[in-house]
């Protein structure tokens, strides 16, 4: 009954190695969380950079599509012109 009234306390029978192990584990956990926070910050910064690059690339792709369509139209016009020239040459070479 005398034991029930006593407040909680560390018994001298707790090995020093256990206390040191708990301190080391706590320190490693704090270090890991701090390192994890740093890695998350780096990833967030990289994500913002990547989003900017995606926007630039999307704009460039759209510009290239427009240029490609224009070049296809010009090529089509050149082909029609060459065909007309070829037709005229064939007509002029006939006796």
Buried (B, 14 or more C-beta within 10 A) or exposed (E): EEEEEEEEEEEEEEEEEEEEEEEEEEEEEEEEEEEEEEEEEEEEEEEEEEEEEEEEEEEEEEEEEEEEEEEEEEEEEEEEEEEEEEEEEEEEEEE
